[in-house]
Amino acid sequence: MEFLLYYILRRIFVRMELTPDRIVVTKGLLFRRRCEIPLSAVTKIEIRRTPVLRLLRGKRVEVSTLCGGTFFYLRAWESLPFLPEYSGATVRAGALQCIAGAFVDTRALSGVVTFGLFLNRIGGVFGSESFSRIMSAMVGAAEGITQLLSALHIGVPRLTALAAVFVGTAWLFVFLRKALGMLRFRLSCGGGYITIQRGVFTLYEYRLVRHNLTACLRCDTLTTLLLRSAPLYCHDVILFPPVRQRTAERLLSKLCRLPVNRLNSRTNRVIPPFSALFGHCAVPLAWLGGFAAALLLTFIVKPVAADLIQSMLWSGAAISLWFTVTYGIYMRLSGASRAGGVTGLSFRRGARLYTAVIPDEKAPLYILGRNLFQKFSGMCDITLAVAGRKRFKLRNVPHRAIEQMFLR
């Protein structure tokens, strides 16, 4: 509907001035809003063509800077004068790499939210009967899982099985969407831009400005650590699906012009000591202790619905133990390094390990924080604030070594 209104009333509501050095977009009828962006401030240009837009022969263009951006619609044959035509060498990702990238990029919590919104939209468009059919199918699947586990002498309440089926379906739904969006992945570079093209039904094209790259991220999970390959991100855009360390360094050196080879030497790298293990795993250890104490209490005092409560506590204890092990592994792989005008920071965020490669001119702020316990143990937290209001934080590293590295 937004595109149709724009397509029909474009001359009334929207005025655009697209020149080789400036983007000016004016929207509104009674209240005009003018957005003027010099091309030197642009960090990312996203061109998206959904199936509906492809049917209407249109495309959505979003121009982003470090402080915000704007978007507008164009017809399919209209070109942007500030984007160069590039027909050089293209690096293509394999199908397995694309599927692995979609697997790493899929998160259970975001999948639940997206799937819930999808069910709400399905019920609003096709009526409540369609929503009831989907939910009844999930309830039937949960009952089947309960019966199968009971045959194996494993008691699982129906509510727990239903929650597992819902979360699994939501994750699979988002994974399939991302897998389709990751196929036909192509990467090229030329004219000062890094061009990323992907998608099957919805076509995505990202143009990243090379001289405005703030930080390149490598995202690791336990799966990618076992496979020894992880995807690369830049400006919240996947730069390439999972690749090995040497290939990632080669891509970052040639595309982003970052001397990442110097960051891997152990002489200029600061890592958290083994004594800081409790500080890194304190939260999941606390949850594990709470679940274990509550579970022990259920064996002493039999509560109402003891099977349901015990199964939930067992699940919570298992998840807490998994997070404890994960945080411990990530702590041993964390660290900070600095060489050749480039800073490298490996840090944990959530259940993922990120490795940021940041040019020194793009990280203007270094923050060292110390609490009461860290003052006695000689530890600190280092935070790198880069342009675009993004911060990368590494916890519990030796204070003296970090101070010499960043504040000398």
Secondary structure, 3 states (H helix, E strand, C coil): CHHHHHHHCHHHHEEEEEECCEEEEEECCCCCEEEEEEHHHEEEEEEEECHHHHHCCEEEEEEEECCEEEEEEEECCCCCCCCCCCCCCEEECCHHHHHHHHHHHCCHHHHHHHHHHHHHHHHHHHCHHHHHHHHHHHHHHHHHHHHHHHHCCCCCCHHHHHHHHHHHHHHHHHHHHHHHHHCCCEEEEECCEEEEEECCCCEEEEEEEHHHCCCEEEEECHHHHHHCCEEEEECCEEEEEEECHHHHHHHHHHHCCCCHHHHHCHHHEECCCHHHHHHHCHHHHHHHHHHHHHHHHHHHCCCCCHHHHHHHHHHHHHHHHHHHHHHHHHHHHCEEEEECCEEEEEEEECCEEEEEEEEHHHCCEEEEECCHHHHHHCEEEEEEEECCCEEEEEEEEEHHHHHHHHCC
